[in-house]
Amino acid sequence: MPPSCPPAARRSPPVLRVLCPCLAAAAQLAWMPARAQPPQAGGPAGPAQLAPVVVSGSYREVSSFTAPYSVDSVDARRIGDGQLRINASEALARVPGLVVQNRQNYAQDLQISSRGFGAQTPFGVRGLKLYTDGIPASTPDGQGQAATFNLDTADRIEVLRGPMATLYGSNAGGVIQVFSRDGQGRPRLTAEGLAGSDGLFKRRLGAEGSMDGVGFVLDASRFSSDGYRDHSAVRRDQTFAKINLEPGPGSRLALVFSSLDQKDTQDPLGLSWSQYRQDPRSVAPQALQFDTRKSIRHRQGGLQYEHRIGAGTLQLNAYAGTRRVIQYLAIPQAPQNNPTHAGGVIDFERRFHGADLRWQQPLRLGQGELTVTGGLAYDRSQDDRQGYENFVGSQLGVRGRLRRDETDTVTAVDPYVQASWEAGRWTVLAGLRHSSVRTRVDDRYVAPGNGDDSGSQRYSMYAPAAGVSYALAPSVQAYVSAGRGFETPSLAELAYTQDGGFNHGLRPSRSRQVEAGVKALLGERTQLNAAVFQVDTDDEMVVALAQGGRTVYQNAGKTRRRGLELSIDSRLHSQWRAAAALTLLDATYASSFRSGSGADAYTVSRGNKLPGVPAVSAYAELTWSPRPWVSTGLEAVYRGKVYVDDSNNGRPGDIDRRPAPAYGLLNWRAQFEQRSGPWTFTQLLRLDNLLDRDYVGSVIVGDGNGRFYEPGPGLSWYAGASVQYTF
């Protein structure tokens, strides 16, 4: 008989009471006559494909099925099958707990949140750790750039959520890691072209393979688009190079280099509600007046080295790079008359480098194996930053007088230790990391009315996490994990106070997380994952004031996030496959606080919903492959309504702050492949938003001008083809 919920579980916290029926049902299914065997790495087709090997959360290869935490892996097939491979939002839509919005604004990057972490970020990615081949795509202060991900060379994307993410240090509400493929097999050349709605074009050349034991992957692409909205044109050039080899017995070495160039990417800004309803394609007039735009030049390189010494393994990741950004903002001239104002043009050059050195040692302990990992991570970024007026006389959108000149340095030093024990039905994982983040500002712009803002801040905290997984049945794993983490203020959040100068009084937010889940293999064709979680945060950082080109942040007391994640992946038939993901998230303020200043001050009530967080997110797809050379599928996406500020539209004033409405989208894709000798031909057709729905794809939380809404495109078409020659 399968195990049932013990009486103690009925008296446990709500997170476990919700999960208990799921565990019992999964165990019942697992003990039915057609029982599947637990997955084994490298095993036969079937369960092994449903439970891939991952490294996120443990720093070593483990089965995602037995890992005592929530982790998903999106493989190369799903990254590329019928997808454009332009934005990570395409591949990550299927991951529960994760909300990835394409803002239709390449000057501001994707909007990504994990269990509510990062949802209030007005630009870029915040509160999540991003990595590509071991190189952080996030700076030590927590700001990230998903645009550096190269999906054309990706082997898989791993997404870690919940308490175990805190073992990656500060600002790790979740972890997204992109792993590029190694060069393997006979050398081959690939040429690809893609066209679509709104003047979209993508051209790509690639070469990869292996020669004399040295693998290589080379890739170059250019993506351009006129944009769905007016004044949103973009041209993005990406290159990637990787060499992998084995320099000696028990050793592996990979060298990687990548670049990203975006010249004068147009920024349409957000729209007010009335502007959105009148014309979703329109642009804020201020964007045209100031010709809002952003240029990026990014270069990074790194190495991954692994060497076995006896039973232990030494691992080293090291990296370095530069990033240049010039951005023209739509800040009127009047606010810039304030002598403390930093101007309407941002210009900085960042130099960054770091390393992560770790040792892994397996040991026998009792009836199982204990693997101990210890390491030290070091990350440093330094910005040479200037600010200028965005006007000269009556001419707008040009570089004017210097208004800011400083060097911003952020350094993080994190020692950590982690132990994993596997014995019989049990898997136990525990870890501790001490994060120390230091920010320093050296102000070189001192003028009448604008004093010296130089100074430094240091934030440190121990982040413990632990999880345990138990096999209730041969094909059912139940787990529970808990952890504590913190999120330090970024330089962007420290940049301003209501009176000018740096916001040195802003405190880190501290979170406590707990989750419980079940992973079940139902027969040989279906995997079901379910998890419930709770996140309690103190000193949540929120927008206090956003006007005059400045966003001022404050600490907001307590918040609570409770949620449920469900996902299912099933091979219904040799020709049919289905997958679905559902996230229910209740994210609220657990205490009241005052926001704003002066006449604009208001009270955010306890129980108000966190802005930027949909209560319901869902994804489903059904694919059909009637022949080996053809695959077609339908995708359905649903997002619940999203509040645009802390007041939840309960704030008086003449700005319309209504929530962005819920929406559902239906997409269709098809891919074809033909082989003839050394030649392989592939074609792609795709239609997004088949029903041509009007919808708000993302919101800009707390925008002081009321331009909260970023519309998504209507019915869109895409067609592409590629040819590959194998030598």
NORZI-V700598 format. One record per residue. N is the residue number from 1. SS is DSSP state (H for helix, E for strand, C for the rest). PSI is psi in whole degrees, -180 to 180 (NA if undefined). OMEGA is omega as a letter, one per 30 degrees, with the letter a starting at -180 (none if undefined). Layout:
n = {N	N}
ss = {SS	SS}
psi = {PSI	PSI}
omega = {OMEGA	OMEGA}
This chain:
n = {1	2	3	4	5	6	7	8	9	10	11	12	13	14	15	16	17	18	19	20	21	22	23	24	25	26	27	28	29	30	31	32	33	34	35	36	37	38	39	40	41	42	43	44	45	46	47	48	49	50	51	52	53	54	55	56	57	58	59	60	61	62	63	64	65	66	67	68	69	70	71	72	73	74	75	76	77	78	79	80	81	82	83	84	85	86	87	88	89	90	91	92	93	94	95	96	97	98	99	100	101	102	103	104	105	106	107	108	109	110	111	112	113	114	115	116	117	118	119	120	121	122	123	124	125	126	127	128	129	130	131	132	133	134	135	136	137	138	139	140	141	142	143	144	145	146	147	148	149	150	151	152	153	154	155	156	157	158	159	160	161	162	163	164	165	166	167	168	169	170	171	172	173	174	175	176	177	178	179	180	181	182	183	184	185	186	187	188	189	190	191	192	193	194	195	196	197	198	199	200	201	202	203	204	205	206	207	208	209	210	211	212	213	214	215	216	217	218	219	220	221	222	223	224	225	226	227	228	229	230	231	232	233	234	235	236	237	238	239	240	241	242	243	244	245	246	247	248	249	250	251	252	253	254	255	256	257	258	259	260	261	262	263	264	265	266	267	268	269	270	271	272	273	274	275	276	277	278	279	280	281	282	283	284	285	286	287	288	289	290	291	292	293	294	295	296	297	298	299	300	301	302	303	304	305	306	307	308	309	310	311	312	313	314	315	316	317	318	319	320	321	322	323	324	325	326	327	328	329	330	331	332	333	334	335	336	337	338	339	340	341	342	343	344	345	346	347	348	349	350	351	352	353	354	355	356	357	358	359	360	361	362	363	364	365	366	367	368	369	370	371	372	373	374	375	376	377	378	379	380	381	382	383	384	385	386	387	388	389	390	391	392	393	394	395	396	397	398	399	400	401	402	403	404	405	406	407	408	409	410	411	412	413	414	415	416	417	418	419	420	421	422	423	424	425	426	427	428	429	430	431	432	433	434	435	436	437	438	439	440	441	442	443	444	445	446	447	448	449	450	451	452	453	454	455	456	457	458	459	460	461	462	463	464	465	466	467	468	469	470	471	472	473	474	475	476	477	478	479	480	481	482	483	484	485	486	487	488	489	490	491	492	493	494	495	496	497	498	499	500	501	502	503	504	505	506	507	508	509	510	511	512	513	514	515	516	517	518	519	520	521	522	523	524	525	526	527	528	529	530	531	532	533	534	535	536	537	538	539	540	541	542	543	544	545	546	547	548	549	550	551	552	553	554	555	556	557	558	559	560	561	562	563	564	565	566	567	568	569	570	571	572	573	574	575	576	577	578	579	580	581	582	583	584	585	586	587	588	589	590	591	592	593	594	595	596	597	598	599	600	601	602	603	604	605	606	607	608	609	610	611	612	613	614	615	616	617	618	619	620	621	622	623	624	625	626	627	628	629	630	631	632	633	634	635	636	637	638	639	640	641	642	643	644	645	646	647	648	649	650	651	652	653	654	655	656	657	658	659	660	661	662	663	664	665	666	667	668	669	670	671	672	673	674	675	676	677	678	679	680	681	682	683	684	685	686	687	688	689	690	691	692	693	694	695	696	697	698	699	700	701	702	703	704	705	706	707	708	709	710	711	712	713	714	715	716	717	718	719	720	721	722	723	724	725	726	727}
ss = {C	C	C	C	C	C	H	H	H	H	C	C	C	H	H	H	H	H	H	H	H	H	H	H	H	H	H	H	H	H	C	C	C	C	C	C	C	C	C	C	C	C	C	C	C	C	H	H	H	H	C	C	E	E	C	C	C	C	C	C	C	E	E	C	C	C	C	C	C	E	E	E	E	E	E	H	H	H	H	H	C	C	C	C	C	C	C	H	H	H	H	H	C	C	C	C	C	E	E	E	E	C	C	C	C	C	C	C	C	C	E	E	E	E	C	C	E	C	C	C	C	C	C	C	E	E	C	C	E	E	E	E	C	C	E	E	C	E	C	C	C	C	E	E	C	H	H	H	C	C	H	H	H	E	E	E	E	E	E	E	E	C	H	H	H	H	H	H	C	C	C	C	C	E	E	E	E	E	E	E	C	C	C	C	C	C	C	E	E	E	E	E	E	E	E	E	H	H	H	E	E	E	E	E	E	E	E	E	E	E	E	C	C	E	E	E	E	E	E	E	E	E	E	E	E	C	C	C	C	C	C	C	C	E	E	E	E	E	E	E	E	E	E	E	E	C	C	C	C	C	E	E	E	E	E	E	E	E	E	E	E	E	E	E	E	E	C	C	C	C	E	C	H	H	H	H	H	H	C	C	C	C	C	C	H	H	H	H	H	C	C	C	E	E	E	E	E	E	E	E	E	E	E	E	E	E	E	E	E	C	C	E	E	E	E	E	E	E	E	E	E	E	E	E	E	E	E	E	C	C	C	C	C	H	H	H	H	C	C	C	C	C	C	C	E	E	E	E	E	E	E	E	E	E	E	E	E	E	E	E	E	E	E	E	E	C	C	E	E	E	E	E	E	E	E	E	E	E	E	E	E	E	E	E	E	E	E	E	C	C	E	E	C	C	E	E	C	C	C	C	C	E	E	E	E	E	E	E	E	E	E	E	E	E	E	E	E	E	E	E	E	E	E	C	C	E	E	E	E	E	E	E	E	E	E	E	E	E	E	E	E	E	E	C	C	C	E	C	C	E	C	C	C	C	E	E	E	E	E	E	E	E	E	E	E	E	E	E	E	E	E	E	E	C	C	E	E	E	E	E	E	E	E	E	E	E	E	C	C	C	H	H	H	H	C	C	C	C	C	C	C	C	C	C	C	C	C	C	E	E	E	E	E	E	E	E	E	E	E	E	E	E	C	C	C	E	E	E	E	E	E	E	E	E	E	E	E	E	C	C	E	E	E	E	E	E	E	C	C	E	E	E	E	E	E	C	C	E	E	E	E	E	E	E	E	E	E	E	E	E	C	C	C	C	C	E	E	E	E	E	E	E	E	E	E	E	E	E	E	C	C	C	E	E	E	C	C	H	H	H	C	E	E	E	C	C	C	C	E	C	C	C	C	C	C	E	E	E	E	E	E	E	E	E	E	E	E	C	C	E	E	E	E	E	E	E	E	E	E	C	C	E	C	C	C	C	C	C	C	C	C	C	C	C	C	C	C	C	C	E	C	C	E	E	E	E	E	E	E	E	E	E	E	E	E	E	C	C	E	E	E	E	E	E	E	E	E	E	C	C	C	C	C	C	C	E	E	E	E	C	C	C	C	C	C	C	C	C	E	E	E	C	C	C	C	E	E	E	E	E	E	E	E	E	E	E	C}
psi = {143	155	152	174	125	157	-34	-33	-30	-18	4	176	160	-34	-35	-32	-36	-38	-29	-47	-34	-42	-45	-41	-42	-41	-38	-45	-40	-26	8	165	-41	78	137	154	151	151	145	135	129	12	-175	166	147	-123	-34	-33	-28	-21	82	166	135	162	-16	134	-21	-11	11	166	122	159	132	-21	-39	-9	132	49	171	115	138	149	126	114	174	-34	-45	-27	-35	-21	104	14	158	-22	45	-43	144	-19	-28	-47	-29	0	-26	-2	120	152	-13	132	115	115	130	111	-3	33	96	-4	-15	-2	178	161	115	134	150	114	34	-19	129	0	-26	8	124	-18	153	-157	133	141	0	148	127	135	149	114	42	-5	124	130	9	141	164	-23	0	-5	137	162	103	-16	-20	-12	133	103	-19	-26	8	133	-36	161	125	136	115	131	158	-165	-35	-20	-26	-17	-5	10	-162	155	34	65	-16	167	129	120	129	128	122	157	152	152	120	157	-170	143	144	150	142	135	136	145	146	138	158	-170	156	37	28	132	143	130	140	141	137	153	138	165	-161	139	125	40	4	119	149	146	121	137	139	135	155	125	135	153	146	-17	147	-40	159	151	48	28	150	148	123	122	131	142	155	140	138	137	128	139	172	98	-15	174	130	14	147	140	134	133	130	149	140	158	156	129	125	115	119	52	124	144	110	-6	177	175	151	169	-43	-38	-42	-45	-32	-42	101	-23	-5	174	147	133	-33	-29	-37	-37	-42	4	57	132	167	137	138	135	110	133	136	149	156	171	149	123	137	134	126	130	103	-131	-13	169	129	130	139	126	128	148	164	156	178	153	124	129	133	123	131	121	163	60	122	162	-37	-49	-28	-7	-19	124	-18	-1	142	3	177	9	125	132	113	152	121	137	130	151	167	177	155	111	127	158	134	131	117	142	152	131	111	-130	8	-172	132	128	120	131	128	141	177	125	137	128	141	135	144	124	125	102	133	155	142	156	148	35	156	108	-122	-3	123	158	25	160	128	-138	152	132	-3	137	110	166	123	125	132	128	135	132	119	102	148	157	146	143	137	131	128	124	115	-123	-6	141	123	133	132	146	162	133	136	113	131	115	127	126	140	135	124	101	123	1	98	119	167	126	-7	99	-176	117	15	151	176	157	145	132	136	152	147	132	99	152	148	149	153	138	141	135	101	-29	170	-27	24	123	128	144	160	143	158	153	171	137	-179	158	115	153	137	168	-33	-35	-25	-8	-32	152	174	-22	6	162	176	148	69	-11	-4	127	155	149	143	134	151	127	146	142	155	144	173	140	125	135	113	101	-151	4	-9	137	136	130	136	141	143	150	161	134	119	128	136	144	42	135	124	166	121	-36	135	98	158	27	5	141	118	135	156	166	140	29	-132	148	159	133	123	141	171	133	133	139	148	140	122	133	94	-32	168	-24	-13	141	142	149	148	152	139	135	125	126	121	104	114	160	128	-1	154	157	163	139	158	-169	156	-135	-19	0	146	165	128	118	148	136	-14	148	145	133	157	1	110	140	-27	130	135	151	142	147	150	121	149	127	83	-24	157	-22	3	143	136	154	158	139	136	133	137	137	131	174	155	125	148	-14	176	-23	-16	38	19	16	129	157	177	9	130	115	29	149	148	127	157	155	159	140	150	127	153	144	156	143	140	150	137	145	138	101	-127	-1	140	126	136	139	149	135	140	138	120	147	60	-34	4	49	144	133	159	113	-30	165	153	104	130	21	122	-18	0	10	72	-24	133	101	150	162	156	-153	124	143	152	141	138	165	151	156	137	136	127	126	NA}
omega = {l	l	l	a	l	l	a	a	a	l	a	l	a	a	l	l	l	a	a	l	l	l	a	a	l	l	l	l	a	a	l	a	a	a	l	l	l	a	l	l	l	a	a	l	a	a	a	l	a	a	a	l	l	l	a	l	a	a	l	a	l	l	l	a	a	a	a	l	a	l	l	l	l	a	a	a	a	l	a	a	l	a	a	a	l	a	l	l	l	a	a	a	a	a	l	l	a	l	a	a	l	a	a	a	a	l	a	l	l	l	a	l	l	a	l	l	l	a	a	a	a	a	l	a	a	l	l	l	l	l	l	a	l	l	l	l	l	l	a	l	l	l	a	l	l	a	l	l	l	a	l	a	a	l	l	l	l	a	l	a	l	a	a	l	a	l	l	l	a	l	a	l	l	a	l	a	l	l	l	l	l	l	a	l	a	l	a	l	a	l	a	l	a	l	a	a	l	l	a	l	l	l	a	l	a	l	l	a	a	l	l	l	l	l	l	l	l	a	l	a	l	l	l	l	l	l	l	l	l	l	l	a	a	l	a	l	l	l	a	l	l	l	l	a	l	a	l	l	l	a	l	a	l	l	a	l	l	l	l	l	l	a	l	l	a	a	a	a	l	l	l	a	a	l	l	a	a	a	a	a	a	a	l	a	a	l	l	a	a	a	a	a	a	l	a	l	a	l	l	l	a	l	l	a	l	a	l	l	a	l	a	a	l	l	l	l	l	a	l	l	l	l	l	a	l	a	l	a	a	a	l	a	a	l	a	l	l	a	l	a	a	l	a	l	l	l	l	l	a	l	a	l	l	a	l	a	a	l	l	a	l	a	l	l	a	l	a	a	l	l	a	l	l	a	l	l	l	l	a	l	a	a	l	a	l	l	a	l	a	l	l	a	l	a	a	l	l	a	l	a	l	l	a	l	a	l	a	a	l	a	l	l	a	l	a	l	a	l	l	a	l	a	l	a	a	l	a	l	l	a	l	l	l	a	l	a	a	l	a	l	l	a	l	a	l	a	l	a	a	a	a	a	l	l	a	l	l	l	l	a	l	a	l	l	l	l	l	l	a	l	l	a	a	a	l	l	l	a	l	l	l	a	l	a	l	a	a	l	l	l	l	l	l	a	a	l	l	a	a	a	a	a	a	l	a	a	l	l	a	a	l	a	l	l	l	a	l	l	a	l	a	a	a	a	a	l	l	l	l	l	l	a	l	l	l	a	l	l	l	l	a	l	l	a	l	l	l	l	a	l	a	a	l	l	a	l	a	l	l	l	l	a	l	l	l	l	l	l	a	l	a	a	l	a	a	l	a	l	l	l	a	l	l	a	l	a	a	l	a	l	l	l	l	a	a	a	l	a	a	a	l	a	l	a	l	a	l	l	l	l	l	a	l	l	a	l	a	l	l	l	l	a	a	l	a	l	l	a	a	l	l	a	l	l	l	a	l	l	l	a	a	l	a	l	a	a	a	l	l	a	a	l	a	l	l	a	a	l	l	a	l	l	l	a	l	a	l	l	l	l	a	a	l	l	l	a	a	a	l	a	a	l	a	l	a	l	l	a	a	a	l	a	l	a	l	a	a	l	l	a	l	a	a	l	a	l	a	a	l	a	l	a	l	l	a	l	l	l	a	l	l	l	a	l	l	a	none}
